């Protein structure tokens, strides 16, 4: 593809950049595939809270036995304190 009035030098530079961008995207996808293939990590040793600019926030974690009726829910979203 060539745009009107572009120089050959510009086209070569754009084509080189496109090749690098394609390689980068392929590398990013390869890393993502490896990340998805990781085995499950360990459980945190205790409950924890994230510190944020807006104050403490709880992470996603299984909420079994954390509701008054003891049934819990599968997951509780991040909650602001």
C-alpha positions as CSV (number, residue, x, y, z in Angstrom):
1,X,0.0,0.0,0.0
2,X,1.3,3.4,-0.9
3,X,-0.1,6.7,0.1
4,X,-0.1,9.6,-2.4
5,X,3.1,11.7,-2.4
6,X,5.0,9.5,0.1
7,X,8.6,9.0,-0.6
8,X,10.3,5.6,-1.1
9,X,12.3,6.3,2.1
10,X,9.1,6.8,4.1
11,X,7.5,3.7,2.7
12,X,10.6,1.6,3.6
13,X,10.6,3.0,7.1
14,X,6.9,2.3,7.5
15,X,7.2,-1.3,6.2
16,X,10.2,-1.9,8.6
17,X,8.1,-0.5,11.5
18,X,5.1,-2.7,10.5
19,X,7.3,-5.8,10.6
20,X,8.5,-4.9,14.1
21,X,5.0,-4.3,15.2
22,X,3.9,-7.7,13.9
23,X,6.8,-9.3,15.7
24,X,6.0,-7.5,18.9
25,X,2.4,-8.7,18.8
26,X,3.4,-12.2,18.2
27,X,5.8,-12.0,21.2
28,X,3.1,-10.6,23.4
29,X,0.8,-13.4,22.5
30,X,3.5,-16.0,23.1
31,X,4.0,-14.5,26.6
32,X,0.3,-14.5,27.2
33,X,0.0,-18.2,26.2
34,X,2.8,-19.0,28.7
35,X,1.1,-17.0,31.4
36,X,-2.2,-18.9,30.8
37,X,-0.4,-22.2,30.9
38,X,1.1,-21.6,34.4
39,X,0.1,-24.1,37.0
40,X,-2.0,-22.7,39.9
41,X,0.0,-20.7,42.4
42,X,-0.1,-21.1,46.1
43,X,-2.8,-19.9,48.4
44,X,-2.0,-16.7,50.3
45,X,-1.1,-17.6,53.9
46,X,-3.7,-15.3,55.3
47,X,-6.3,-12.7,54.3
48,X,-4.8,-9.5,53.0
49,X,-5.8,-6.0,51.9
50,X,-4.4,-3.9,49.1
51,X,-3.3,-0.3,49.9
52,X,-4.5,2.1,47.3
53,X,-4.6,5.9,47.0
54,X,-8.3,5.7,47.9
55,X,-7.7,3.6,51.0
56,X,-7.7,-0.2,51.7
57,X,-9.3,-2.5,49.1
58,X,-9.8,-6.3,49.4
59,X,-8.8,-8.6,46.6
60,X,-11.0,-11.2,44.9
61,X,-11.0,-14.3,47.1
62,X,-13.3,-17.2,47.7
63,X,-15.9,-16.1,50.2
64,X,-16.9,-19.5,51.6
65,X,-17.8,-19.3,55.3
66,X,-17.7,-15.5,55.3
67,X,-21.4,-14.8,55.1
68,X,-23.7,-14.9,58.2
69,X,-25.4,-18.1,57.0
70,X,-22.0,-19.8,56.4
71,X,-22.8,-20.6,52.7
72,X,-20.6,-17.9,51.2
73,X,-20.4,-17.0,47.6
74,X,-18.0,-18.2,44.9
75,X,-16.2,-14.9,44.7
76,X,-16.6,-11.4,46.1
77,X,-15.4,-8.4,44.0
78,X,-12.9,-5.9,45.3
79,X,-14.5,-4.0,48.1
80,X,-13.6,-0.6,49.3
81,X,-13.1,-0.1,53.0
